[in-house]
Amino acid sequence: TQLLEQSPQFLSIQEGENLTVYCNSSSVFSSLQWYRQEPGEGPVLLVTVVTGGEVKKLKRLTFQFGDARKDSSLHITAAQPGDTGLYLCAGFDTGTASKLTFGTGTRLQVTL
Amino acid sequence: GAVVSQHPSWVICKSGTSVKIECRSLDFQATTMFWYRQFPKQSLMLMATSNEGSKATYEQGVEKDKFLINHASLTLSTLTVTSAHPEDSSFYICSASRALLNYGYTFGSGTRLTVV
């Protein structure tokens, strides 16, 4: 079973602060995705990273895929209350019937 | 594009009854759909992979006779929770993908099931 551990589990910060969420595994993934989920809704895809060492930016969010494709990070610059939500990494491995394995999740709360 | 509709968004049922949840891909065909379960403040746990025209593949520990999955067409998969009990109360989410890797997965908005 492939496991994805996210840290921290919970993060409460003030508006304007920076933060980094980590997603680690002992398994190699062919690609990795990051989602954000708000209460009572399904996850929404933020980004897909495919190449080891790849860095993608989405406005104030920066995503990085580890060189060995076992880990990833999400960095948010100048967090805003609208960034509040559950952030989930998910690994995709074509060798496991093309299913996604979700990380343990990081709950982010940004206050004014 | 790539919209997945899930219905109902919430349902309350009595213990012992069955509940059907529908998952539809509105603007694309999905040969494979996935069903997840999410407990409060936890991540998504894959329950089963639904394949159009064939039997679903269940994850270890998921009772296939309790969680019936039907994928009769390329745009519709259903999950039926049979003889529901309070411990089945959870948030159920489906997802579908057009082309793996390139498009990622689109998730439904989820169904909150409460069994009383």
Interface residues (C-beta under 8 A of the other chain):
Chain A: S30 S31 Q33 Y35 G40 E41 G42 P43 V44 L45 T48 V50 L88 F92 T94 A97 S98 K99 L100 T101 F102 G103 T104 G105 R107
Chain B: V4 Q6 T32 F34 Y36 K41 Q42 S43 L44 M45 L46 T49 T57 F91 I93 S95 L100 L101 G104 Y105 T106 F107 G108 S109 G110 R112
